[in-house]
Amino acid sequence: MKTKLTTLFAAIVLMMTGTANLNAQISEECITTGSIFVEAAKVKNYEAARPSFEKLRKDCPNWSLALYQYGERLLKADLKKATGAEKTAVAQDLIAFLKQREQYFAAKTPAGDNAADQAQILFDNKIGTAKSQYDAFNAAFAKDAESITSSKSIYTRFKLAVSLHKANQLPLQDVFDLYDETQEKLNKEATKLDSKLQKLLDKEESGTALTAKEKKRKSGYSKNLKAFATFAGGTDAEMGILGNCENLIPLYNKGYEENKNDINWIRKAAGRLAGKDCTDSDLFQKLVTQLHNLEPSAKSAQYLGILADKKGDNAGAQRYFQQAIDLETDPKEKAKSYYRLAEKARKSGSYGKARGLYNKALAENPSMGRCYLKIAAMYASSVNNCGDSVFDKRAVYWLAANTAERAGRVSPSLAKTANGTAASYRGKAPDKSMIFNGNRAGQTVRIGCWIGSSVKVPNL
């Protein structure tokens, strides 16, 4: 009877992990050992699990993915307790174990993510040089960047690049290029999480209770989004003074004559200066003019629009930005042009038009969180015009707060600003006494005027 139960247990484990190889012959001894291992490991009784764990590693490495899922936890627990030379030995053993997982369960082991985990272990435990650690991260991203979703790993790679530049081992241009890639990756992964979180928030907002599993997911998404915000802020801090106009302009001035006919170099230099708002410089005008001469395009139209805007030529700026939109095929670049048109509409007081343009920018680039901050600010400034009663007018601040918070979720580098702004708006919304006295808890407030939306009153 015991043998039948053990066999059934192993079959369930294999089926759950999706790693069962119908042609593989797993011995009964391996199945029994695996059962003993998992039962102890899943309750974190790692000392009891250790003998069966070691036997499985040596004699049954293809038993089940469960070996590697629980085994990784065991070794990480060992690593947390270890000190000195023992810590290095355990870290290296963990790396070897992760490699073993990929060897036997490649289909269930994302190559890039697994390699990045190994690189992170090297960094966290000071194994090797900064250069060898950086190379390990680069190899992981080259192998499969899409599968790497850890905000810590994405950030650590950039942190190492800055350190190597300061040690004269990496060109400044490489740091600039990696900064763009890092922030884009952080924003992309955070946007995915935000989308998942927003669905749960919308469900709650509609009055439908979340299941226990959904509540757990909501908590996990929120926790991970905070981590992305922390590391995005850390990336900006690491970049520090390196990414200012005082460094950029001399760098690109120095290389201009040599590269002035290299369209890729000109495009990248102009983009870098535009991204850091170094658009008042003579170099930017020179780069934009040269870019337009070499390749009239959506990009050159966008930059000409920036120059026209700087000169106060509003009609010219709008014309060039619209040309950029019409010509552009890159969604992120198209989003930038929509954003600039939205800014012009907002500054002229055309809030409805501006929101439409901000939303078009977000449709092209969902991680452009600053659009949400701008929309939130327009909501907040319209409070006195969009409600019939004092309560309904101030309820607009809840909508503004919700919108501002989303900016930080889709663009982690904005999280601190977004959360602070949201808190400020909530402080101006109806307080608990207003909600109670008006018996408004849980009600939905319809907001008129150009906003045309609704917001739910918090429950007391």
N, C-alpha and C positions, 0 to 999 in steps of 0.2 A: 504493500500500500504506500509506504514511504517513497519507494522508487517511482511509482506512478505520479505522486504529487510533485516530486522533484522534477521529473520530466515535464510535467504540465507547467510548472513554474518557469522553467527555462524556455519552453516554447512561447509562453506569454511575453517574456522579456525580449526574445528575438523578434516576435511579431510587433511589439510596441516600438522597438528601435528601427524596424524595417531593414535589418541587416542579415536576416537569415539567408544563408546560402543553401539552397535545397540540395546541392551536390556535395556540400562539405560534410565530413564525418566528424561530429563532435562526440567525444567519448562520454560515457556515463559518468566517469570520474570528474571530467571537466564540468558537466552539468551540475553535479552534486556540489562541487567546490564553489561554483558560481552562485548557487543558491545560498550557501553559507555566507559567502562574501557580501552579497547584496543585502541580506537580512541584517547583517551587522552594520554595514556602511550607511544604509539609508537612515539609521538612527544615530549616526555619527559615533558609533562605538568602534573607532578606527583601530584600537589595539586588538580587539577581538577579530577585526576584519583582516588584519595584516598578514597572518600566515596564508590564508586562502588567496589574498591579493597577490602575494609574491609567487605562489604556485601558478596562478592563472597567467601572470605576466610571462613566466618562464615556459610553461608547458601548454597553455591554452590561449595564446594571444588573439586567436580568432573566435573565441567563444561567443562574445556578445559585445555590442557597443556599450552596454552597461558597465563592463570592466573599465572602460576609459572615462565614462561619465562620473562614476563614483570614485574611481582611482585618482582622478585629477583632484577631487575634493580632499581625498586622504593626503596626497602629497602636498597640497597647498596648506593643509593643517600642520603638517610636519615643518614646512618652510616657515610658517608663522612662528613656531616655537624655537626653531634652530638659531644658533648664533655662530659667529666666526667662520672658521673653515668648514664647519658642518653645514652652515647655511648655503655656502657656495656649492657644496657637494649635492645637497638636496635640490637646489635650483637646477643644476646640470642634469640631475636624474629626472626632474620634471620635464625638462626640455626633451630628453631622450624618450620619455613616455609619450609626449605629444607627437613626436615623430613616428613612434610605433603605432599610434592610433591611425595616422594617415596611411601608414603602410598596409594595415589590415582592414581599414574601413574608409578608404579614400572617398567613396561615394557619399558618405555621411560626414565628411570632414572638410569644411570650406578651406581651401588651400591658403588663401590670403589671410584669413582670420586666424588660422592655426599658426601660420608663420609669424604674424604680428604678435600673437600671444608669446611666442618664444622670444621674439626681440624685446618685448616688454619685460620678460623675466630677466634677460641679460641686463637691461637698464636698471630695473628696480634693485637688482642684487650686485650692481657694479662689477659685472663680469665683462672683461675685455675693455677696449678703449672706446671713447665716444665715437670715433670713426667706424669701428667695427659694429657698434650698436646701430649707428645710423645706416650703415650698409645693410644690416639685417632688416631694418624697417623698409628700406627702399626695395629690397628683394621681395618682401612680402607684398608691397603695393604693386610691384611689377607683375607678380604672380597672379593676383586677383584682388584688385582694389575694391571691387564692388562688394565683396563679402566682408570687408573690414568695417565694422560698425562701432567699435569701441572709441568713445570720445577721448579716453586717456591715451590710447595708442596713436590716434590721429594727431593729438597735441604733442606727445613726446617726440615724435619724429621731427616736428618743427622746432621744438626746444633744442634738440641736438644740433640741428642745422645752424641755429643762431650761435650756439656754443662753438661750433667748428669755425664759423666765420670769425668770431672774436679771437680764435686761436690761429687765424690766417690759414685755415685749411679748406675754406669754402668761399667762393666769390660772392660778393654782395648780391649780384644779379640772381644767383641761384636761390638765395634766401628770399628775395622779392617774389620770384616765381613760385616758390613753395608756399609762401604766405597766402597767395591767391588760391592755390590748390587746397590748402588746409582749411581756409575759411569756407570755401565752396563745399568741401566735403562735410564739414561740421554742420553747415546750414542744410545741406541735402539730407543728412541723416536725421537732423532735428525736425525737419519738415515732415518726414515720414512718421515720426513719433507723434508730432502735433496732429497730423491727420487722423491717426488712430485715437488719440485723446479727445479730439474735437467730436468725433462720433459718439463717444460715451457722454461727453458734456451735453451734446445736443439731446441725447436720449433722456438725461436727467432733467434738462430744461423743459422737455415736453411733458414731464410729470411721470415718466415711466421709471420705476425703481430698477437699479442695476442688480444683476445677480452677484453672488459672492465672488465668482470668477471674474466678472467684469470689474468689481470694486478693486480686486487685487491687481488687475491689469491697469486700471486707472492710476493706482498708487505707483506701480512700476514705471508707467510712462512719465508721470510727473517727476519721479525721482531721477530718471535718466535725463529728462529735459533740463533739470537743474545742473546735472553734471556737464551737459553740453554747454550750458551758459557759463559755467565756471571755466571750462577749458577754452572756450572761445575768447573769454576775457583774458585768460592767461596767454593766449596766442598774441593778442594785441599788446599785452604788457611785454612779452618777449621781443616783439618787433620794435617796440619802444622808439627810440630816436632814430633807428636805422631807416624807418620808412617815411621820413619827412621830406619836404621840398628841398631843404638845405642839402640833403644827401642825394636826392634823385636828380636834381637839375645838373650839378657838376658831373654826375656819373654819365648821364645821357649826352651832355654837351661834349664830354671827352670822346665819346664814341660816334658822334654824329657824322663827321666827315668820312670816316671809314665805312659807315653803314648807311649812308643817306640814300643809297639806291637798293637797299635790302628792304623790301616791302614788309617782311615779317618783323624785322627789327624796328622799323618806323612805327608800325601798328602797335607793337608791344610797348614802345617808349611812350607814345601818345596816350595809350590806354592807362599806363601806370600814372602819368602826370594827371590825367583827368580823374582817375580814381582817388588820388590824394589831393584833389582840388588845387593843383599847381598850375591853374589855367591862366593866371595873370602874367606868367613868365613869357619872355620873348621866345624861349625855346619851344614852348607849347605851340605858339603861333607858327613857328618855323616848321615844326613837325607836322602840324595839321595841313599846312599849305603843301608840303612835300608829299604827304599822303594822298592828297587830292590830285596832285599832278601825276603821281605814279599809278593810282588806282581809285578813280572816283567811285565811291561806294556808300553803302549805308553808314559805315563807320566814319568816313570823312564828312558826310552830311551831318552826322550827329555832332562831330567836333566843331564844324562850322556853325552849327546851331548854338553851341556853348559860347563861341566867340561872339556871335551876334547878340546873345543874351548879355554878355559882359559889357557890350557897348551900348546896351539899352535899346537895341533894335528888336522890339517884341515881335513885330510881324515877320521879320527875317528869321528870328529864332524859331517861331512856330512853323514856318514854312520848311526850314531845314529839318526840324525834328520829325515832321510828318513825312518828309522824303526818306528819312532814316527808317521809319517804321515800314514804309511801302517797299523799301529795297531789302530790308533785313530778313535773313533766314534763321539767324541764331536767336532763340527765344529770350535768352538773358540780355542780349543787346537790345532787342526790341522792347523789353521791359524797361530798360533805362530811358529810352526815348518816350515811352508812355509816361514814365514817372516825371520827366522834365515838363511835358505838356500839362500833366496834372498839377504840378507846382505852379505853373503860370496861371492856370484856371483858379487854383485856390487863392493865390495872392490877389487875384482880381475880384474875389468874392463869389465866384461861380462854384459853390460847394457841390451841388448835384453833379455838374459836369466833371469836377475834379475827382469826386468819388468814383465815377464811372471809369475815368482814366486810370486811377490808382488800381481799381479792380482788374482792368485790362493788363496792367503791369504784373499784378499778382497771378493772373491766369497764365502769363508767359513764364514767370519766375516766382513760384509759390514761397520761396524763402526770402523775398524782399520785404522783410518785416517793417521797415521804415514806413511803408505805405499804410500799414495798420495804425501806426502812431499818428500819421497825418490825418487819417480818417477820424480817429478818436478825438484829436484836437478840434476838428471841425464840429463833431457832435457836441463837445463840451462848450464850444463858443456859441452854439445855437440854442442853448438851454432855454433862454427866455422867449424864444420864438416858436418853440415846438411843444406846446402843451396848454391845456385849458385851465389847469389848476397848479398851485405851487408844488403839490406832490408830483403831479405828472411831469412838470417841467424838470424838477430835480431828479426824477427817475431817469432822465436822459444820461445822467452821469454814470449809471450802472452800465448802460450800453457802451459808453465811452471807455469805462474801465475794462469791460470784457474784451473790447476791441484792442485796447492798448496791451493787455496781457498776451494776446495772441502774437503780437509783434515779437515778444521775447521768446516765445516757443518756436517760431519758425526761423528766427535769426538769433541764435544764442548770445552773440556778442552784444545784443541790445537788451538782454534780460534785465540787467540792473536798472537801466533807464525805464524800460517798459513796466516793470513791477512797481517802481517808485511812482511813476505817472498814474498807474492804475490805482494805487493806494490813495493818491491825492484826490482822484476823481471820486472814489468811494466815500471819502471823508466829506464830500459835498452832497452826496445822495441822501435821500430821506433816512433819518436815524430810526432806531427801534421804537421810540415813542411815537413818531409819526406813523410808522407802519401799524403799531398796535391801536392807536387812537382812531386811525382811519379804517381799521379792520381790512388791511390790504395784503396781509401776508399770503404769499403763494399766488397772488393774482397776476395776470398778464396786462401790462400797460401798453396800449397802442400809441405809437409816437407818429405824429403827423408831419406837416411841413415837408421840406425837401428830404428829410430822413426816411420817412415812410417805412418804419420798422416797429419792432415790439421788444419788450424786455420783461422778464419775470421778476416780481418782487421777492426778495429772499424770505424764507420762512423764519419765524422767530424761534 
